[in-house]
């Protein structure tokens, strides 16, 4: 196994873990209600407008939800250039930043 294969698997696993945390009802897609449930623990951290923006940014097929492949696409595009599989420090913070827009 080459190191890059391991990095890709770890990255996908982290993306999946983050997705699963946001998917409150565990139906395989993230809705406005899922995001509201997550952010209810941080009431000043977001607004309905921000939640709408998050859904809009990730929802490539315009069904008002985003599935894992859409979530992964957004996070991959937002990944800092300096971040690599061997340097995982701070990965959760950039995931949160990517989702917050």
BAFI-3210 file (N, C-alpha, C; in Angstrom, 3 decimals, decimal comma, padded with zeros to 6 digits):
// residues 101
n [1|2|3|4|5|6|7|8|9|10|11|12|13|14|15|16|17|18|19|20|21|22|23|24|25|26|27|28|29|30|31|32|33|34|35|36|37|38|39|40|41|42|43|44|45|46|47|48|49|50|51|52|53|54|55|56|57|58|59|60|61|62|63|64|65|66|67|68|69|70|71|72|73|74|75|76|77|78|79|80|81|82|83|84|85|86|87|88|89|90|91|92|93|94|95|96|97|98|99|100|101]
n.u [000,845|000,610|001,654|-000,049|-002,491|-003,296|-003,590|-005,717|-007,757|-007,914|-008,661|-011,184|-012,506|-012,529|-014,113|-016,487|-017,078|-017,541|-019,735|-021,610|-022,014|-023,347|-025,630|-028,298|-030,686|-029,857|-030,395|-028,885|-028,518|-028,075|-030,070|-031,806|-033,016|-031,367|-028,969|-029,853|-030,414|-027,839|-026,500|-027,993|-026,840|-025,054|-026,189|-025,611|-023,907|-024,834|-027,287|-030,584|-030,232|-027,499|-027,535|-029,144|-027,389|-025,294|-026,536|-027,219|-024,663|-023,581|-025,426|-025,561|-027,363|-029,700|-031,814|-032,505|-031,149|-028,022|-026,007|-023,529|-021,513|-021,726|-021,130|-018,509|-017,282|-017,447|-015,894|-013,446|-012,783|-012,451|-010,292|-007,315|-004,330|-001,933|-002,560|-002,167|-002,239|-000,406|-000,238|-002,414|-003,286|-005,552|-007,505|-010,237|-011,076|-010,871|-012,774|-015,132|-015,043|-015,278|-017,875|-019,333|-019,092]
n.v [-001,172|002,145|005,298|007,427|006,183|005,368|007,869|008,932|007,152|007,663|010,354|010,197|008,726|010,542|012,552|011,104|010,591|013,211|013,864|011,983|012,896|015,297|014,384|014,080|012,524|010,253|009,433|009,360|011,677|015,207|017,602|020,779|020,667|018,783|020,243|022,396|021,013|020,171|022,662|023,736|023,428|025,443|028,196|030,893|030,605|030,267|031,118|030,987|031,878|031,337|028,553|027,969|028,880|027,032|024,626|025,323|025,720|023,160|021,491|020,039|018,767|020,079|019,296|020,121|018,889|017,486|014,902|012,403|012,374|014,961|016,496|015,649|016,627|019,416|019,723|018,732|020,620|022,828|022,241|023,101|023,961|023,305|021,204|017,790|014,183|013,311|015,332|016,033|017,802|020,153|019,529|019,154|021,734|023,098|021,700|022,434|025,169|025,126|024,170|026,207|028,201]
n.w [000,000|-000,870|000,577|-000,181|-000,769|001,758|002,990|001,513|002,227|005,014|004,951|003,640|005,564|007,713|006,549|006,276|008,957|009,900|008,286|009,212|011,812|011,326|010,008|011,461|011,600|010,442|007,768|005,526|004,171|004,404|005,827|006,156|008,669|009,941|010,091|011,654|014,025|014,757|015,067|017,116|019,557|019,566|019,612|018,898|016,827|014,250|011,717|010,245|007,648|007,208|007,398|005,204|003,224|003,524|002,724|000,090|-001,037|-001,042|-002,280|-005,060|-006,810|-006,416|-004,657|-002,165|-000,126|000,996|-000,065|000,794|-001,254|-002,292|-000,061|000,408|-001,893|-001,506|000,838|-000,038|-001,973|-000,355|001,169|002,770|001,023|002,251|003,894|004,553|004,338|006,216|007,987|010,087|011,921|013,015|011,137|011,650|012,219|009,748|008,343|009,665|009,109|006,317|006,016|007,197|005,420]
ca.u [000,000|001,418|001,188|-001,159|-003,709|-003,649|-004,050|-007,038|-008,703|-008,089|-009,419|-012,567|-013,048|-012,818|-015,261|-017,660|-017,369|-018,144|-021,054|-022,488|-022,363|-024,330|-026,833|-028,946|-031,679|-029,156|-031,067|-027,941|-028,456|-028,127|-031,145|-031,813|-033,329|-030,159|-028,033|-030,422|-030,216|-026,428|-026,149|-028,774|-025,906|-024,279|-027,219|-025,114|-022,943|-025,399|-028,641|-031,271|-029,593|-026,246|-027,899|-029,567|-026,173|-024,572|-027,253|-027,078|-023,287|-023,261|-026,505|-025,318|-028,511|-030,804|-032,945|-032,599|-030,377|-026,780|-025,568|-022,111|-020,637|-021,757|-020,405|-017,094|-016,827|-017,272|-014,758|-012,226|-012,491|-012,082|-009,132|-006,129|-003,255|-000,867|-003,017|-001,869|-002,564|000,548|-000,354|-003,847|-003,580|-006,446|-008,402|-011,627|-011,405|-011,129|-014,053|-016,169|-014,975|-015,798|-019,321|-019,918|-019,041]
ca.v [000,000|003,361|006,275|008,250|005,394|005,438|009,232|009,074|006,407|008,404|011,558|009,792|008,315|011,769|013,173|010,291|010,837|014,545|013,760|011,231|013,777|016,268|013,678|013,778|011,451|009,108|008,984|009,364|012,992|016,277|018,554|021,975|020,240|018,167|021,315|023,122|020,171|020,244|024,005|024,150|023,452|026,674|029,076|032,135|030,265|030,275|031,618|030,278|032,280|030,587|027,163|027,962|029,007|025,751|023,672|025,779|025,517|021,734|020,770|020,083|018,303|020,991|018,604|020,687|018,047|017,087|013,549|012,319|012,760|016,419|016,951|015,355|017,556|020,738|019,688|018,556|021,901|023,803|021,749|023,953|023,369|022,802|020,042|016,518|013,024|013,145|016,471|016,073|018,799|021,213|019,113|019,369|023,156|023,524|021,095|023,319|026,413|024,861|024,049|027,482|029,082]
ca.w [000,000|-000,910|001,567|-000,651|-000,617|003,175|003,237|000,903|003,067|006,256|004,631|003,392|006,854|008,453|005,903|006,613|010,374|009,987|007,656|010,107|012,940|010,843|009,562|012,743|011,506|009,841|006,547|004,419|003,546|005,390|005,549|006,999|010,035|010,490|010,442|012,789|015,213|015,113|015,512|018,291|020,692|019,407|019,060|018,292|015,780|012,906|011,513|009,157|006,385|007,071|007,115|003,797|002,413|003,573|001,867|-001,294|-001,498|-001,206|-002,962|-006,509|-007,587|-006,101|-004,035|-000,815|000,785|000,375|000,206|001,126|-002,370|-002,391|001,120|000,159|-002,947|-000,884|001,757|-000,815|-002,615|000,674|001,908|002,618|000,213|003,122|004,640|003,896|005,144|007,302|008,892|010,304|012,940|012,571|010,057|012,037|012,147|008,374|007,940|010,200|008,352|004,974|006,094|007,590|004,264]
c.u [000,891|000,841|000,000|-002,483|-004,209|-004,203|-005,455|-008,082|-008,959|-008,933|-010,887|-013,243|-013,394|-014,021|-016,533|-018,051|-018,052|-019,559|-022,037|-022,905|-023,453|-025,654|-027,606|-029,926|-031,142|-029,872|-030,170|-027,862|-028,630|-029,158|-030,965|-032,074|-032,133|-029,171|-028,542|-030,225|-028,771|-026,091|-026,973|-027,912|-025,060|-025,197|-026,704|-024,189|-023,527|-026,819|-029,293|-030,656|-028,294|-026,524|-028,341|-028,349|-025,373|-025,219|-027,049|-025,688|-022,993|-024,231|-026,399|-026,536|-029,810|-032,047|-033,173|-031,971|-028,976|-026,364|-024,057|-021,218|-020,619|-020,976|-018,901|-016,509|-016,547|-016,045|-013,445|-011,815|-011,998|-010,823|-007,937|-005,025|-002,170|-001,266|-002,674|-002,228|-001,630|000,482|-001,822|-004,255|-004,464|-007,450|-009,859|-012,015|-011,641|-012,398|-015,188|-016,213|-015,555|-017,328|-019,996|-019,894|-018,194]
c.v [001,236|004,387|007,099|007,503|005,460|006,824|009,443|008,354|007,130|009,651|011,223|009,387|009,532|012,490|012,439|010,531|012,187|014,532|013,083|012,049|014,756|015,634|013,164|012,618|010,202|008,537|009,045|010,666|014,044|017,308|019,807|021,596|019,573|019,238|022,134|022,330|020,248|021,599|024,484|024,184|024,730|027,760|030,359|031,874|030,346|030,829|030,781|030,623|031,514|029,123|027,025|028,044|027,717|024,724|024,060|025,513|024,063|020,994|020,869|019,679|019,045|020,298|019,047|019,810|017,951|015,729|013,556|012,785|014,279|017,055|016,792|016,322|018,935|020,748|019,529|019,871|022,933|023,421|022,662|023,230|022,751|021,535|018,781|015,405|012,837|014,287|016,747|017,132|019,896|020,795|019,356|020,842|023,593|022,892|021,985|024,633|026,235|024,792|025,382|028,500|030,247]
c.w [000,000|000,073|001,102|-000,560|000,818|003,500|002,699|001,742|004,385|006,030|004,428|004,694|007,712|007,866|006,299|008,072|010,561|009,406|008,603|011,325|012,514|010,437|010,782|012,671|010,800|008,613|005,316|003,657|004,640|004,931|006,401|008,458|010,701|010,939|011,624|014,081|015,688|015,729|016,701|019,546|020,690|018,843|018,416|017,115|014,376|012,908|010,429|007,806|006,148|006,753|005,663|002,874|002,382|002,653|000,403|-001,850|-001,804|-002,113|-004,486|-007,332|-007,254|-005,527|-002,585|000,271|000,202|000,897|000,415|-000,020|-002,560|-001,236|000,918|-000,872|-002,359|000,018|001,006|-001,479|-001,601|001,431|001,688|001,848|001,085|003,864|003,865|004,840|006,318|008,313|009,160|011,320|012,355|011,504|010,404|011,930|010,705|007,840|008,416|009,427|006,960|004,992|006,426|006,455|004,550]
res [x|x|x|x|x|x|x|x|x|x|x|x|x|x|x|x|x|x|x|x|x|x|x|x|x|x|x|x|x|x|x|x|x|x|x|x|x|x|x|x|x|x|x|x|x|x|x|x|x|x|x|x|x|x|x|x|x|x|x|x|x|x|x|x|x|x|x|x|x|x|x|x|x|x|x|x|x|x|x|x|x|x|x|x|x|x|x|x|x|x|x|x|x|x|x|x|x|x|x|x|x]
***
